[in-house]
Amino acid sequence: MNDTSQILDSALSYRVPMAVTSIRGFRTLTGGLSTYPVCPRCHTTMEHEYQAYCDRCGQALDWKDIKRANIIIS
């Protein structure tokens, strides 16, 4: 595979939806817990749930298994 094909394959892979399988939780000053979904490609937290693409890396997202996501407490 040449360099151009590898670049094209990498660029197109962002358009194939990846399942969101993690949620990061942060303790608030009042003792509550604020939760944010985690992008499966770049592993950063996203501000909104159920968006079509990660606002940081552009990965297409699949939300169908979000109810079974792992919760990571930070």
DRENTORKOL-3810 file (N, C-alpha, C; in nm, 4 decimals):
REM DRENTORKOL-3810
@n.u->0.0850; n.v->-0.1179; n.w->0.0000; ca.u->0.0000; ca.v->0.0000; ca.w->0.0000; c.u->0.0892; c.v->0.1237; c.w->0.0000
@n.u->0.0608; n.v->0.2190; n.w->-0.0868; ca.u->0.1440; ca.v->0.3394; ca.w->-0.0916; c.u->0.0952; c.v->0.4433; c.w->0.0096
@n.u->0.1739; n.v->0.5489; n.w->0.0240; ca.u->0.1431; ca.v->0.6526; ca.w->0.1233; c.u->0.0085; c.v->0.7185; c.w->0.0996
@n.u->-0.0274; n.v->0.7430; n.w->-0.0260; ca.u->-0.1548; ca.v->0.8068; ca.w->-0.0579; c.u->-0.2711; c.v->0.7185; c.w->-0.0154
@n.u->-0.2615; n.v->0.5891; n.w->-0.0382; ca.u->-0.3678; ca.v->0.4957; ca.w->0.0011; c.u->-0.3825; c.v->0.4903; c.w->0.1525
@n.u->-0.2702; n.v->0.4919; n.w->0.2228; ca.u->-0.2755; ca.v->0.4890; ca.w->0.3693; c.u->-0.3399; c.v->0.6150; c.w->0.4251
@n.u->-0.3083; n.v->0.7290; n.w->0.3678; ca.u->-0.3669; ca.v->0.8563; ca.w->0.4125; c.u->-0.5173; c.v->0.8562; c.w->0.3862
@n.u->-0.5575; n.v->0.8100; n.w->0.2692; ca.u->-0.6993; ca.v->0.8041; ca.w->0.2340; c.u->-0.7743; c.v->0.7077; c.w->0.3246
@n.u->-0.7175; n.v->0.5897; n.w->0.3510; ca.u->-0.7814; ca.v->0.4932; ca.w->0.4412; c.u->-0.7980; c.v->0.5502; c.w->0.5812
@n.u->-0.6964; n.v->0.6214; n.w->0.6294; ca.u->-0.7025; ca.v->0.6825; ca.w->0.7617; c.u->-0.8101; c.v->0.7902; c.w->0.7669
@n.u->-0.8174; n.v->0.8726; n.w->0.6632; ca.u->-0.9171; ca.v->0.9796; ca.w->0.6581; c.u->-1.0583; c.v->0.9224; c.w->0.6524
@n.u->-1.0781; n.v->0.8173; n.w->0.5766; ca.u->-1.2111; ca.v->0.7579; ca.w->0.5646; c.u->-1.2528; c.v->0.6830; c.w->0.6908
@n.u->-1.1565; n.v->0.6345; n.w->0.7688; ca.u->-1.1905; ca.v->0.5596; ca.w->0.8896; c.u->-1.2635; c.v->0.6468; c.w->0.9918
@n.u->-1.2449; n.v->0.7767; n.w->0.9863; ca.u->-1.3154; ca.v->0.8682; ca.w->1.0769; c.u->-1.4653; c.v->0.8731; c.w->1.0471
@n.u->-1.5040; n.v->0.8359; n.w->0.9277; ca.u->-1.6446; ca.v->0.8415; ca.w->0.8868; c.u->-1.7216; c.v->0.7154; c.w->0.9253
@n.u->-1.6508; n.v->0.6096; n.w->0.9649; ca.u->-1.7164; ca.v->0.4873; ca.w->1.0112; c.u->-1.7463; c.v->0.5063; c.w->1.1598
@n.u->-1.8739; n.v->0.5047; n.w->1.1998; ca.u->-1.9071; ca.v->0.5315; ca.w->1.3404; c.u->-1.8428; c.v->0.4319; c.w->1.4367
@n.u->-1.7859; n.v->0.4860; n.w->1.5446; ca.u->-1.7300; ca.v->0.4052; ca.w->1.6529; c.u->-1.8226; c.v->0.4192; c.w->1.7732
@n.u->-1.8398; n.v->0.3097; n.w->1.8463; ca.u->-1.9278; ca.v->0.3096; ca.w->1.9630; c.u->-1.8670; c.v->0.3898; c.w->2.0777
@n.u->-1.9491; n.v->0.4712; n.w->2.1402; ca.u->-1.9088; ca.v->0.5430; ca.w->2.2609; c.u->-1.9285; c.v->0.4457; c.w->2.3764
@n.u->-1.8189; n.v->0.4050; n.w->2.4405; ca.u->-1.8257; ca.v->0.3001; ca.w->2.5424; c.u->-1.7769; c.v->0.3452; c.w->2.6791
@n.u->-1.7390; n.v->0.4730; n.w->2.6927; ca.u->-1.6890; ca.v->0.5235; ca.w->2.8207; c.u->-1.7505; c.v->0.6583; c.w->2.8532
@n.u->-1.7715; n.v->0.6783; n.w->2.9824; ca.u->-1.8197; ca.v->0.8056; ca.w->3.0352; c.u->-1.7261; c.v->0.8434; c.w->3.1484
@n.u->-1.6781; n.v->0.9673; n.w->3.1482; ca.u->-1.5890; ca.v->1.0135; ca.w->3.2539; c.u->-1.6699; c.v->1.0983; c.w->3.3517
@n.u->-1.6555; n.v->1.0675; n.w->3.4805; ca.u->-1.7267; ca.v->1.1407; ca.w->3.5843; c.u->-1.6321; c.v->1.2262; c.w->3.6660
@n.u->-1.6753; n.v->1.3467; n.w->3.6969; ca.u->-1.5971; ca.v->1.4400; ca.w->3.7782; c.u->-1.6800; c.v->1.4810; c.w->3.8988
@n.u->-1.6200; n.v->1.4754; n.w->4.0153; ca.u->-1.6884; ca.v->1.5188; ca.w->4.1373; c.u->-1.7029; c.v->1.6712; c.w->4.1372
@n.u->-1.8205; n.v->1.7172; n.w->4.1775; ca.u->-1.8444; ca.v->1.8612; ca.w->4.1865; c.u->-1.8145; c.v->1.9091; c.w->4.3284
@n.u->-1.8090; n.v->2.0385; n.w->4.3480; ca.u->-1.7827; ca.v->2.0943; ca.w->4.4808; c.u->-1.8920; c.v->2.0592; c.w->4.5805
@n.u->-2.0129; n.v->2.0360; n.w->4.5320; ca.u->-2.1246; ca.v->2.0039; ca.w->4.6210; c.u->-2.1364; c.v->1.8535; c.w->4.6475
@n.u->-2.0427; n.v->1.7746; n.w->4.5941; ca.u->-2.0440; ca.v->1.6313; ca.w->4.6181; c.u->-2.1161; c.v->1.5505; c.w->4.5115
@n.u->-2.1692; n.v->1.6182; n.w->4.4124; ca.u->-2.2369; ca.v->1.5491; ca.w->4.3033; c.u->-2.1363; c.v->1.4944; c.w->4.2018
@n.u->-2.1882; n.v->1.4444; n.w->4.0927; ca.u->-2.1040; ca.v->1.3884; ca.w->3.9881; c.u->-2.1508; c.v->1.4409; c.w->3.8531
@n.u->-2.0602; n.v->1.5068; n.w->3.7809; ca.u->-2.0892; ca.v->1.5517; ca.w->3.6446; c.u->-2.0273; c.v->1.4495; c.w->3.5506
@n.u->-2.1035; n.v->1.4035; n.w->3.4509; ca.u->-2.0530; ca.v->1.3015; ca.w->3.3602; c.u->-2.0482; c.v->1.3534; c.w->3.2170
@n.u->-1.9481; n.v->1.3057; n.w->3.1438; ca.u->-1.9267; ca.v->1.3455; ca.w->3.0053; c.u->-1.8852; c.v->1.2233; c.w->2.9247
@n.u->-1.9411; n.v->1.2058; n.w->2.8046; ca.u->-1.9002; ca.v->1.0929; ca.w->2.7205; c.u->-1.7564; c.v->1.1116; c.w->2.6719
@n.u->-1.6889; n.v->0.9993; n.w->2.6442; ca.u->-1.5500; ca.v->1.0007; ca.w->2.5993; c.u->-1.5442; c.v->0.9521; c.w->2.4547
@n.u->-1.4742; n.v->1.0264; n.w->2.3699; ca.u->-1.4578; ca.v->0.9873; ca.w->2.2298; c.u->-1.3758; c.v->0.8586; c.w->2.2224
@n.u->-1.4211; n.v->0.7604; n.w->2.1462; ca.u->-1.3473; ca.v->0.6338; ca.w->2.1363; c.u->-1.2162; c.v->0.6457; c.w->2.0568
@n.u->-1.1981; n.v->0.7505; n.w->1.9780; ca.u->-1.0749; ca.v->0.7653; ca.w->1.8994; c.u->-0.9715; c.v->0.8515; c.w->1.9720
@n.u->-1.0083; n.v->0.9721; n.w->2.0137; ca.u->-0.9091; ca.v->1.0634; ca.w->2.0735; c.u->-0.9114; c.v->1.0612; c.w->2.2264
@n.u->-1.0087; n.v->0.9940; n.w->2.2864; ca.u->-1.0187; ca.v->0.9734; ca.w->2.4318; c.u->-1.0326; c.v->1.1023; c.w->2.5114
@n.u->-1.0870; n.v->1.2069; n.w->2.4495; ca.u->-1.1156; ca.v->1.3293; ca.w->2.5238; c.u->-1.2649; c.v->1.3332; c.w->2.5562
@n.u->-1.2989; n.v->1.4059; n.w->2.6600; ca.u->-1.4396; ca.v->1.4185; ca.w->2.6957; c.u->-1.5083; c.v->1.5133; c.w->2.5985
@n.u->-1.6365; n.v->1.4850; n.w->2.5748; ca.u->-1.7175; ca.v->1.5693; ca.w->2.4873; c.u->-1.8195; c.v->1.6426; c.w->2.5724
@n.u->-1.8525; n.v->1.7624; n.w->2.5354; ca.u->-1.9442; ca.v->1.8437; ca.w->2.6143; c.u->-2.0893; c.v->1.8001; c.w->2.6005
@n.u->-2.1239; n.v->1.7380; n.w->2.4875; ca.u->-2.2634; ca.v->1.7036; ca.w->2.4619; c.u->-2.2781; c.v->1.5557; c.w->2.4283
@n.u->-2.3883; n.v->1.4970; n.w->2.4718; ca.u->-2.4202; ca.v->1.3595; ca.w->2.4351; c.u->-2.4951; c.v->1.3588; c.w->2.3029
@n.u->-2.4906; n.v->1.2463; n.w->2.2374; ca.u->-2.5680; ca.v->1.2185; ca.w->2.1158; c.u->-2.5366; c.v->1.3113; c.w->1.9987
@n.u->-2.4137; n.v->1.3636; n.w->1.9946; ca.u->-2.3730; ca.v->1.4387; ca.w->1.8760; c.u->-2.3222; c.v->1.3389; c.w->1.7725
@n.u->-2.3351; n.v->1.3732; n.w->1.6461; ca.u->-2.3003; ca.v->1.2815; ca.w->1.5378; c.u->-2.1495; c.v->1.2595; c.w->1.5257
@n.u->-2.0704; n.v->1.3627; n.w->1.5587; ca.u->-1.9254; ca.v->1.3556; ca.w->1.5442; c.u->-1.8579; c.v->1.4148; c.w->1.6676
@n.u->-1.7381; n.v->1.3658; n.w->1.6988; ca.u->-1.6581; ca.v->1.4248; ca.w->1.8065; c.u->-1.6197; c.v->1.5662; c.w->1.7651
@n.u->-1.6387; n.v->1.6618; n.w->1.8533; ca.u->-1.6068; ca.v->1.8000; ca.w->1.8204; c.u->-1.4571; c.v->1.8284; c.w->1.8251
@n.u->-1.3776; n.v->1.7335; n.w->1.8688; ca.u->-1.2327; ca.v->1.7526; ca.w->1.8732; c.u->-1.1617; c.v->1.6882; c.w->1.7543
@n.u->-1.1919; n.v->1.5593; n.w->1.7253; ca.u->-1.1184; ca.v->1.4891; ca.w->1.6192; c.u->-1.2023; c.v->1.4584; c.w->1.4954
@n.u->-1.3338; n.v->1.4729; n.w->1.5036; ca.u->-1.4196; ca.v->1.4500; ca.w->1.3883; c.u->-1.4670; c.v->1.3074; c.w->1.3701
@n.u->-1.4367; n.v->1.2184; n.w->1.4650; ca.u->-1.4792; ca.v->1.0796; ca.w->1.4546; c.u->-1.6316; c.v->1.0695; c.w->1.4568
@n.u->-1.6882; n.v->0.9913; n.w->1.3632; ca.u->-1.8319; ca.v->0.9641; ca.w->1.3654; c.u->-1.8610; c.v->0.8758; c.w->1.4865
@n.u->-1.9732; n.v->0.9013; n.w->1.5530; ca.u->-2.0040; ca.v->0.8337; ca.w->1.6792; c.u->-2.1309; c.v->0.7508; c.w->1.6701
@n.u->-2.1298; n.v->0.6385; n.w->1.7417; ca.u->-2.2436; ca.v->0.5477; ca.w->1.7513; c.u->-2.2835; c.v->0.5421; c.w->1.8991
@n.u->-2.4071; n.v->0.5789; n.w->1.9299; ca.u->-2.4531; ca.v->0.5910; ca.w->2.0682; c.u->-2.5415; c.v->0.4753; c.w->2.1144
@n.u->-2.5577; n.v->0.3713; n.w->2.0348; ca.u->-2.6557; ca.v->0.2677; ca.w->2.0681; c.u->-2.6236; c.v->0.1899; c.w->2.1964
@n.u->-2.4975; n.v->0.1825; n.w->2.2388; ca.u->-2.4609; ca.v->0.1076; ca.w->2.3594; c.u->-2.4243; c.v->0.1973; c.w->2.4772
@n.u->-2.4643; n.v->0.3222; n.w->2.4735; ca.u->-2.4255; ca.v->0.4170; ca.w->2.5783; c.u->-2.4784; c.v->0.3757; c.w->2.7159
@n.u->-2.5898; n.v->0.3054; n.w->2.7221; ca.u->-2.6464; ca.v->0.2625; ca.w->2.8513; c.u->-2.5547; c.v->0.1638; c.w->2.9226
@n.u->-2.4673; n.v->0.0949; n.w->2.8464; ca.u->-2.3742; ca.v->-0.0032; ca.w->2.9055; c.u->-2.2317; c.v->0.0506; c.w->2.9130
@n.u->-2.2140; n.v->0.1799; n.w->2.9007; ca.u->-2.0796; ca.v->0.2397; ca.w->2.8986; c.u->-2.0107; c.v->0.2248; c.w->3.0334
@n.u->-1.8776; n.v->0.2144; n.w->3.0296; ca.u->-1.7969; ca.v->0.2122; ca.w->3.1518; c.u->-1.7892; c.v->0.3533; c.w->3.2071
@n.u->-1.8039; n.v->0.3661; n.w->3.3380; ca.u->-1.7938; ca.v->0.4969; ca.w->3.4021; c.u->-1.6568; c.v->0.5072; c.w->3.4682
@n.u->-1.5830; n.v->0.6103; n.w->3.4307; ca.u->-1.4490; ca.v->0.6336; ca.w->3.4842; c.u->-1.4569; c.v->0.7556; c.w->3.5740
@n.u->-1.4277; n.v->0.7395; n.w->3.7032; ca.u->-1.4321; ca.v->0.8514; ca.w->3.7968; c.u->-1.2935; c.v->0.9153; c.w->3.8016
@n.u->-1.2873; n.v->1.0448; n.w->3.7732; ca.u->-1.1595; ca.v->1.1177; ca.w->3.7759; c.u->-1.1464; c.v->1.1966; c.w->3.9028
END
